[in-house]
Amino acid sequence: MDGLNAQEQRELQGRMEKKQMKEFMTMYSRLVQRCFDDCVNDFTTKSLQSKEEGCVMKCVDKYLKGSERLGQRFQEQNAAISGQLPGR
């Protein structure tokens, strides 16, 4: 971003923020769909049964922990690769 003027930097920042929001919404949508499909089985009532609610909570927790761990590993790999590049 060093070679960009202030306007270009703001434009790039805006695009990056939109992309991050889109990625977040995609992840959230996948999470909702997956946990719903795995946990909700009874459609005879308008609210979740306690068994379904517990399943959803565990599903969300597991998904978020998995995503966090994946992000950490990705950062570790990037750091290792960056340390191996010449000129650094």
Backbone atoms as SQL, in Angstrom:
CREATE TABLE atoms (id INTEGER PRIMARY KEY, chain TEXT, resi INTEGER, resn TEXT, atom TEXT, x REAL, y REAL, z REAL);
INSERT INTO atoms VALUES
  (1, 'A', 1, 'MET', 'N', 0.812, -1.186, 0.000),
  (2, 'A', 1, 'MET', 'CA', 0.000, 0.000, 0.000),
  (3, 'A', 1, 'MET', 'C', 0.862, 1.258, 0.000),
  (4, 'A', 2, 'ASP', 'N', 2.162, 1.082, 0.107),
  (5, 'A', 2, 'ASP', 'CA', 3.053, 2.239, 0.142),
  (6, 'A', 2, 'ASP', 'C', 3.028, 3.034, -1.157),
  (7, 'A', 3, 'GLY', 'N', 2.799, 2.365, -2.290),
  (8, 'A', 3, 'GLY', 'CA', 2.830, 3.047, -3.572),
  (9, 'A', 3, 'GLY', 'C', 1.508, 3.697, -3.952),
  (10, 'A', 4, 'LEU', 'N', 0.524, 3.673, -3.062),
  (11, 'A', 4, 'LEU', 'CA', -0.791, 4.224, -3.367),
  (12, 'A', 4, 'LEU', 'C', -0.971, 5.594, -2.726),
  (13, 'A', 5, 'ASN', 'N', -1.718, 6.448, -3.403),
  (14, 'A', 5, 'ASN', 'CA', -2.029, 7.742, -2.794),
  (15, 'A', 5, 'ASN', 'C', -3.170, 7.552, -1.781),
  (16, 'A', 6, 'ALA', 'N', -3.528, 8.606, -1.077),
  (17, 'A', 6, 'ALA', 'CA', -4.519, 8.510, -0.002),
  (18, 'A', 6, 'ALA', 'C', -5.869, 8.012, -0.506),
  (19, 'A', 7, 'GLN', 'N', -6.310, 8.505, -1.647),
  (20, 'A', 7, 'GLN', 'CA', -7.599, 8.092, -2.219),
  (21, 'A', 7, 'GLN', 'C', -7.582, 6.607, -2.558),
  (22, 'A', 8, 'GLU', 'N', -6.503, 6.150, -3.182),
  (23, 'A', 8, 'GLU', 'CA', -6.389, 4.735, -3.553),
  (24, 'A', 8, 'GLU', 'C', -6.335, 3.852, -2.310),
  (25, 'A', 9, 'GLN', 'N', -5.659, 4.322, -1.264),
  (26, 'A', 9, 'GLN', 'CA', -5.604, 3.553, -0.025),
  (27, 'A', 9, 'GLN', 'C', -6.988, 3.417, 0.603),
  (28, 'A', 10, 'ARG', 'N', -7.767, 4.505, 0.606),
  (29, 'A', 10, 'ARG', 'CA', -9.127, 4.446, 1.151),
  (30, 'A', 10, 'ARG', 'C', -9.997, 3.491, 0.326),
  (31, 'A', 11, 'GLU', 'N', -9.848, 3.552, -0.986),
  (32, 'A', 11, 'GLU', 'CA', -10.623, 2.674, -1.865),
  (33, 'A', 11, 'GLU', 'C', -10.255, 1.216, -1.623),
  (34, 'A', 12, 'LEU', 'N', -8.969, 0.942, -1.522),
  (35, 'A', 12, 'LEU', 'CA', -8.512, -0.420, -1.261),
  (36, 'A', 12, 'LEU', 'C', -9.005, -0.896, 0.096),
  (37, 'A', 13, 'GLN', 'N', -8.925, -0.043, 1.108),
  (38, 'A', 13, 'GLN', 'CA', -9.400, -0.390, 2.441),
  (39, 'A', 13, 'GLN', 'C', -10.891, -0.715, 2.413),
  (40, 'A', 14, 'GLY', 'N', -11.668, 0.080, 1.685),
  (41, 'A', 14, 'GLY', 'CA', -13.103, -0.171, 1.562),
  (42, 'A', 14, 'GLY', 'C', -13.395, -1.503, 0.902),
  (43, 'A', 15, 'ARG', 'N', -12.653, -1.815, -0.134),
  (44, 'A', 15, 'ARG', 'CA', -12.831, -3.102, -0.816),
  (45, 'A', 15, 'ARG', 'C', -12.473, -4.268, 0.098),
  (46, 'A', 16, 'MET', 'N', -11.396, -4.103, 0.851),
  (47, 'A', 16, 'MET', 'CA', -10.984, -5.160, 1.773),
  (48, 'A', 16, 'MET', 'C', -12.047, -5.374, 2.850),
  (49, 'A', 17, 'GLU', 'N', -12.626, -4.307, 3.357),
  (50, 'A', 17, 'GLU', 'CA', -13.663, -4.413, 4.381),
  (51, 'A', 17, 'GLU', 'C', -14.905, -5.104, 3.827),
  (52, 'A', 18, 'LYS', 'N', -15.287, -4.774, 2.588),
  (53, 'A', 18, 'LYS', 'CA', -16.434, -5.435, 1.971),
  (54, 'A', 18, 'LYS', 'C', -16.174, -6.921, 1.788),
  (55, 'A', 19, 'LYS', 'N', -14.958, -7.257, 1.361),
  (56, 'A', 19, 'LYS', 'CA', -14.602, -8.666, 1.158),
  (57, 'A', 19, 'LYS', 'C', -14.633, -9.418, 2.486),
  (58, 'A', 20, 'GLN', 'N', -14.109, -8.808, 3.543),
  (59, 'A', 20, 'GLN', 'CA', -14.128, -9.447, 4.855),
  (60, 'A', 20, 'GLN', 'C', -15.556, -9.655, 5.345),
  (61, 'A', 21, 'MET', 'N', -16.426, -8.675, 5.125),
  (62, 'A', 21, 'MET', 'CA', -17.818, -8.810, 5.538),
  (63, 'A', 21, 'MET', 'C', -18.500, -9.928, 4.765),
  (64, 'A', 22, 'LYS', 'N', -18.222, -9.998, 3.465),
  (65, 'A', 22, 'LYS', 'CA', -18.814, -11.058, 2.648),
  (66, 'A', 22, 'LYS', 'C', -18.342, -12.430, 3.131),
  (67, 'A', 23, 'GLU', 'N', -17.059, -12.557, 3.436),
  (68, 'A', 23, 'GLU', 'CA', -16.524, -13.823, 3.929),
  (69, 'A', 23, 'GLU', 'C', -17.138, -14.189, 5.280),
  (70, 'A', 24, 'PHE', 'N', -17.315, -13.187, 6.148),
  (71, 'A', 24, 'PHE', 'CA', -17.940, -13.436, 7.444),
  (72, 'A', 24, 'PHE', 'C', -19.379, -13.915, 7.263),
  (73, 'A', 25, 'MET', 'N', -20.117, -13.257, 6.394),
  (74, 'A', 25, 'MET', 'CA', -21.511, -13.640, 6.178),
  (75, 'A', 25, 'MET', 'C', -21.619, -15.037, 5.567),
  (76, 'A', 26, 'THR', 'N', -20.691, -15.390, 4.700),
  (77, 'A', 26, 'THR', 'CA', -20.670, -16.732, 4.116),
  (78, 'A', 26, 'THR', 'C', -20.402, -17.764, 5.201),
  (79, 'A', 27, 'MET', 'N', -19.430, -17.489, 6.066),
  (80, 'A', 27, 'MET', 'CA', -19.121, -18.406, 7.167),
  (81, 'A', 27, 'MET', 'C', -20.325, -18.554, 8.101),
  (82, 'A', 28, 'TYR', 'N', -20.959, -17.431, 8.428),
  (83, 'A', 28, 'TYR', 'CA', -22.124, -17.457, 9.312),
  (84, 'A', 28, 'TYR', 'C', -23.256, -18.267, 8.685),
  (85, 'A', 29, 'SER', 'N', -23.482, -18.078, 7.402),
  (86, 'A', 29, 'SER', 'CA', -24.536, -18.811, 6.700),
  (87, 'A', 29, 'SER', 'C', -24.260, -20.313, 6.715),
  (88, 'A', 30, 'ARG', 'N', -23.025, -20.690, 6.492),
  (89, 'A', 30, 'ARG', 'CA', -22.655, -22.117, 6.536),
  (90, 'A', 30, 'ARG', 'C', -22.861, -22.695, 7.932),
  (91, 'A', 31, 'LEU', 'N', -22.472, -21.912, 8.924),
  (92, 'A', 31, 'LEU', 'CA', -22.639, -22.351, 10.310),
  (93, 'A', 31, 'LEU', 'C', -24.107, -22.587, 10.625),
  (94, 'A', 32, 'VAL', 'N', -24.956, -21.648, 10.292),
  (95, 'A', 32, 'VAL', 'CA', -26.386, -21.775, 10.560),
  (96, 'A', 32, 'VAL', 'C', -26.963, -22.982, 9.834),
  (97, 'A', 33, 'GLN', 'N', -26.636, -23.121, 8.561),
  (98, 'A', 33, 'GLN', 'CA', -27.174, -24.226, 7.771),
  (99, 'A', 33, 'GLN', 'C', -26.713, -25.576, 8.306),
  (100, 'A', 34, 'ARG', 'N', -25.430, -25.659, 8.606),
  (101, 'A', 34, 'ARG', 'CA', -24.896, -26.939, 9.083),
  (102, 'A', 34, 'ARG', 'C', -25.499, -27.343, 10.420),
  (103, 'A', 35, 'CYS', 'N', -25.525, -26.420, 11.366),
  (104, 'A', 35, 'CYS', 'CA', -26.055, -26.753, 12.684),
  (105, 'A', 35, 'CYS', 'C', -27.560, -27.014, 12.629),
  (106, 'A', 36, 'PHE', 'N', -28.276, -26.287, 11.812),
  (107, 'A', 36, 'PHE', 'CA', -29.706, -26.542, 11.646),
  (108, 'A', 36, 'PHE', 'C', -29.927, -27.937, 11.081),
  (109, 'A', 37, 'ASP', 'N', -29.217, -28.260, 10.011),
  (110, 'A', 37, 'ASP', 'CA', -29.383, -29.577, 9.381),
  (111, 'A', 37, 'ASP', 'C', -29.032, -30.710, 10.331),
  (112, 'A', 38, 'ASP', 'N', -27.980, -30.527, 11.128),
  (113, 'A', 38, 'ASP', 'CA', -27.529, -31.586, 12.033),
  (114, 'A', 38, 'ASP', 'C', -28.395, -31.729, 13.281),
  (115, 'A', 39, 'CYS', 'N', -29.009, -30.640, 13.731),
  (116, 'A', 39, 'CYS', 'CA', -29.636, -30.652, 15.051),
  (117, 'A', 39, 'CYS', 'C', -31.155, -30.556, 15.076),
  (118, 'A', 40, 'VAL', 'N', -31.743, -29.918, 14.117),
  (119, 'A', 40, 'VAL', 'CA', -33.190, -29.676, 14.179),
  (120, 'A', 40, 'VAL', 'C', -33.918, -30.756, 13.381),
  (121, 'A', 41, 'ASN', 'N', -34.717, -31.533, 14.121),
  (122, 'A', 41, 'ASN', 'CA', -35.408, -32.661, 13.503),
  (123, 'A', 41, 'ASN', 'C', -36.915, -32.627, 13.684),
  (124, 'A', 42, 'ASP', 'N', -37.373, -31.935, 14.703),
  (125, 'A', 42, 'ASP', 'CA', -38.795, -31.933, 15.042),
  (126, 'A', 42, 'ASP', 'C', -39.419, -30.601, 14.638),
  (127, 'A', 43, 'PHE', 'N', -40.338, -30.660, 13.706),
  (128, 'A', 43, 'PHE', 'CA', -40.988, -29.444, 13.221),
  (129, 'A', 43, 'PHE', 'C', -42.437, -29.343, 13.695),
  (130, 'A', 44, 'THR', 'N', -42.759, -30.075, 14.765),
  (131, 'A', 44, 'THR', 'CA', -44.132, -30.043, 15.275),
  (132, 'A', 44, 'THR', 'C', -44.376, -28.862, 16.210),
  (133, 'A', 45, 'THR', 'N', -43.303, -28.199, 16.656),
  (134, 'A', 45, 'THR', 'CA', -43.450, -27.012, 17.500),
  (135, 'A', 45, 'THR', 'C', -42.659, -25.869, 16.885),
  (136, 'A', 46, 'LYS', 'N', -42.986, -24.645, 17.309),
  (137, 'A', 46, 'LYS', 'CA', -42.294, -23.496, 16.737),
  (138, 'A', 46, 'LYS', 'C', -40.980, -23.183, 17.441),
  (139, 'A', 47, 'SER', 'N', -40.735, -23.788, 18.583),
  (140, 'A', 47, 'SER', 'CA', -39.483, -23.558, 19.307),
  (141, 'A', 47, 'SER', 'C', -38.656, -24.841, 19.356),
  (142, 'A', 48, 'LEU', 'N', -37.378, -24.654, 19.615),
  (143, 'A', 48, 'LEU', 'CA', -36.479, -25.810, 19.703),
  (144, 'A', 48, 'LEU', 'C', -36.740, -26.595, 20.980),
  (145, 'A', 49, 'GLN', 'N', -36.610, -27.888, 20.877),
  (146, 'A', 49, 'GLN', 'CA', -36.660, -28.723, 22.073),
  (147, 'A', 49, 'GLN', 'C', -35.312, -28.597, 22.767),
  (148, 'A', 50, 'SER', 'N', -35.258, -28.930, 24.042),
  (149, 'A', 50, 'SER', 'CA', -34.009, -28.766, 24.796),
  (150, 'A', 50, 'SER', 'C', -32.875, -29.590, 24.182),
  (151, 'A', 51, 'LYS', 'N', -33.190, -30.769, 23.679),
  (152, 'A', 51, 'LYS', 'CA', -32.180, -31.623, 23.033),
  (153, 'A', 51, 'LYS', 'C', -31.623, -30.925, 21.783),
  (154, 'A', 52, 'GLU', 'N', -32.500, -30.333, 20.990),
  (155, 'A', 52, 'GLU', 'CA', -32.077, -29.637, 19.781),
  (156, 'A', 52, 'GLU', 'C', -31.264, -28.393, 20.132),
  (157, 'A', 53, 'GLU', 'N', -31.719, -27.660, 21.141),
  (158, 'A', 53, 'GLU', 'CA', -31.003, -26.449, 21.552),
  (159, 'A', 53, 'GLU', 'C', -29.597, -26.787, 22.042),
  (160, 'A', 54, 'GLY', 'N', -29.462, -27.848, 22.824),
  (161, 'A', 54, 'GLY', 'CA', -28.141, -28.284, 23.286),
  (162, 'A', 54, 'GLY', 'C', -27.246, -28.680, 22.126),
  (163, 'A', 55, 'CYS', 'N', -27.826, -29.362, 21.164),
  (164, 'A', 55, 'CYS', 'CA', -27.073, -29.772, 19.979),
  (165, 'A', 55, 'CYS', 'C', -26.583, -28.555, 19.204),
  (166, 'A', 56, 'VAL', 'N', -27.449, -27.568, 19.024),
  (167, 'A', 56, 'VAL', 'CA', -27.075, -26.358, 18.293),
  (168, 'A', 56, 'VAL', 'C', -25.939, -25.640, 19.014),
  (169, 'A', 57, 'MET', 'N', -26.037, -25.519, 20.329),
  (170, 'A', 57, 'MET', 'CA', -24.993, -24.837, 21.101),
  (171, 'A', 57, 'MET', 'C', -23.643, -25.552, 20.955),
  (172, 'A', 58, 'LYS', 'N', -23.664, -26.877, 21.033),
  (173, 'A', 58, 'LYS', 'CA', -22.422, -27.646, 20.872),
  (174, 'A', 58, 'LYS', 'C', -21.880, -27.518, 19.453),
  (175, 'A', 59, 'CYS', 'N', -22.774, -27.535, 18.486),
  (176, 'A', 59, 'CYS', 'CA', -22.375, -27.413, 17.079),
  (177, 'A', 59, 'CYS', 'C', -21.704, -26.065, 16.822),
  (178, 'A', 60, 'VAL', 'N', -22.318, -25.000, 17.296),
  (179, 'A', 60, 'VAL', 'CA', -21.762, -23.654, 17.105),
  (180, 'A', 60, 'VAL', 'C', -20.406, -23.549, 17.788),
  (181, 'A', 61, 'ASP', 'N', -20.321, -24.038, 19.025),
  (182, 'A', 61, 'ASP', 'CA', -19.065, -23.976, 19.769),
  (183, 'A', 61, 'ASP', 'C', -17.960, -24.734, 19.033),
  (184, 'A', 62, 'LYS', 'N', -18.276, -25.914, 18.568),
  (185, 'A', 62, 'LYS', 'CA', -17.293, -26.732, 17.854),
  (186, 'A', 62, 'LYS', 'C', -16.850, -26.059, 16.552),
  (187, 'A', 63, 'TYR', 'N', -17.804, -25.503, 15.825),
  (188, 'A', 63, 'TYR', 'CA', -17.492, -24.833, 14.554),
  (189, 'A', 63, 'TYR', 'C', -16.594, -23.623, 14.786),
  (190, 'A', 64, 'LEU', 'N', -16.933, -22.815, 15.777),
  (191, 'A', 64, 'LEU', 'CA', -16.139, -21.617, 16.052),
  (192, 'A', 64, 'LEU', 'C', -14.733, -21.964, 16.546),
  (193, 'A', 65, 'LYS', 'N', -14.628, -22.968, 17.408),
  (194, 'A', 65, 'LYS', 'CA', -13.311, -23.396, 17.873),
  (195, 'A', 65, 'LYS', 'C', -12.474, -23.944, 16.728),
  (196, 'A', 66, 'GLY', 'N', -13.112, -24.692, 15.839),
  (197, 'A', 66, 'GLY', 'CA', -12.401, -25.215, 14.670),
  (198, 'A', 66, 'GLY', 'C', -11.921, -24.106, 13.756),
  (199, 'A', 67, 'SER', 'N', -12.768, -23.107, 13.545),
  (200, 'A', 67, 'SER', 'CA', -12.389, -21.964, 12.699),
  (201, 'A', 67, 'SER', 'C', -11.245, -21.180, 13.330),
  (202, 'A', 68, 'GLU', 'N', -11.302, -21.005, 14.652),
  (203, 'A', 68, 'GLU', 'CA', -10.245, -20.282, 15.351),
  (204, 'A', 68, 'GLU', 'C', -8.915, -21.035, 15.236),
  (205, 'A', 69, 'ARG', 'N', -8.966, -22.334, 15.433),
  (206, 'A', 69, 'ARG', 'CA', -7.744, -23.139, 15.332),
  (207, 'A', 69, 'ARG', 'C', -7.178, -23.106, 13.918),
  (208, 'A', 70, 'LEU', 'N', -8.052, -23.182, 12.938),
  (209, 'A', 70, 'LEU', 'CA', -7.612, -23.111, 11.547),
  (210, 'A', 70, 'LEU', 'C', -6.930, -21.776, 11.267),
  (211, 'A', 71, 'GLY', 'N', -7.511, -20.690, 11.763),
  (212, 'A', 71, 'GLY', 'CA', -6.917, -19.367, 11.588),
  (213, 'A', 71, 'GLY', 'C', -5.549, -19.266, 12.240),
  (214, 'A', 72, 'GLN', 'N', -5.413, -19.858, 13.430),
  (215, 'A', 72, 'GLN', 'CA', -4.119, -19.843, 14.117),
  (216, 'A', 72, 'GLN', 'C', -3.068, -20.604, 13.317),
  (217, 'A', 73, 'ARG', 'N', -3.442, -21.757, 12.804),
  (218, 'A', 73, 'ARG', 'CA', -2.497, -22.555, 12.017),
  (219, 'A', 73, 'ARG', 'C', -2.109, -21.818, 10.739),
  (220, 'A', 74, 'PHE', 'N', -3.058, -21.150, 10.137),
  (221, 'A', 74, 'PHE', 'CA', -2.783, -20.377, 8.926),
  (222, 'A', 74, 'PHE', 'C', -1.779, -19.273, 9.235),
  (223, 'A', 75, 'GLN', 'N', -1.950, -18.579, 10.350),
  (224, 'A', 75, 'GLN', 'CA', -1.018, -17.520, 10.749),
  (225, 'A', 75, 'GLN', 'C', 0.367, -18.090, 11.020),
  (226, 'A', 76, 'GLU', 'N', 0.418, -19.255, 11.661),
  (227, 'A', 76, 'GLU', 'CA', 1.712, -19.885, 11.933),
  (228, 'A', 76, 'GLU', 'C', 2.419, -20.241, 10.629),
  (229, 'A', 77, 'GLN', 'N', 1.678, -20.787, 9.677),
  (230, 'A', 77, 'GLN', 'CA', 2.263, -21.152, 8.389),
  (231, 'A', 77, 'GLN', 'C', 2.758, -19.914, 7.641),
  (232, 'A', 78, 'ASN', 'N', 1.968, -18.839, 7.680),
  (233, 'A', 78, 'ASN', 'CA', 2.391, -17.594, 7.026),
  (234, 'A', 78, 'ASN', 'C', 3.660, -17.050, 7.669),
  (235, 'A', 79, 'ALA', 'N', 3.738, -17.106, 9.004),
  (236, 'A', 79, 'ALA', 'CA', 4.923, -16.622, 9.700),
  (237, 'A', 79, 'ALA', 'C', 6.143, -17.462, 9.329),
  (238, 'A', 80, 'ALA', 'N', 5.948, -18.770, 9.240),
  (239, 'A', 80, 'ALA', 'CA', 7.062, -19.645, 8.878),
  (240, 'A', 80, 'ALA', 'C', 7.533, -19.389, 7.446),
  (241, 'A', 81, 'ILE', 'N', 6.591, -19.197, 6.560),
  (242, 'A', 81, 'ILE', 'CA', 6.929, -18.928, 5.161),
  (243, 'A', 81, 'ILE', 'C', 7.615, -17.570, 5.036),
  (244, 'A', 82, 'SER', 'N', 7.089, -16.572, 5.754),
  (245, 'A', 82, 'SER', 'CA', 7.681, -15.230, 5.702),
  (246, 'A', 82, 'SER', 'C', 9.115, -15.243, 6.226),
  (247, 'A', 83, 'GLY', 'N', 9.374, -16.060, 7.226),
  (248, 'A', 83, 'GLY', 'CA', 10.720, -16.155, 7.779),
  (249, 'A', 83, 'GLY', 'C', 11.694, -16.845, 6.841),
  (250, 'A', 84, 'GLN', 'N', 11.178, -17.621, 5.902),
  (251, 'A', 84, 'GLN', 'CA', 12.039, -18.360, 4.986),
  (252, 'A', 84, 'GLN', 'C', 12.329, -17.584, 3.701),
  (253, 'A', 85, 'LEU', 'N', 11.595, -16.512, 3.457),
  (254, 'A', 85, 'LEU', 'CA', 11.800, -15.763, 2.230),
  (255, 'A', 85, 'LEU', 'C', 13.112, -14.987, 2.280),
  (256, 'A', 86, 'PRO', 'N', 13.815, -14.940, 1.164),
  (257, 'A', 86, 'PRO', 'CA', 15.062, -14.188, 1.134),
  (258, 'A', 86, 'PRO', 'C', 14.806, -12.692, 1.289),
  (259, 'A', 87, 'GLY', 'N', 15.730, -12.011, 1.912),
  (260, 'A', 87, 'GLY', 'CA', 15.621, -10.563, 2.089),
  (261, 'A', 87, 'GLY', 'C', 14.858, -10.157, 3.322),
  (262, 'A', 88, 'ARG', 'N', 14.527, -11.101, 4.182),
  (263, 'A', 88, 'ARG', 'CA', 13.788, -10.777, 5.408),
  (264, 'A', 88, 'ARG', 'C', 14.593, -11.112, 6.620);
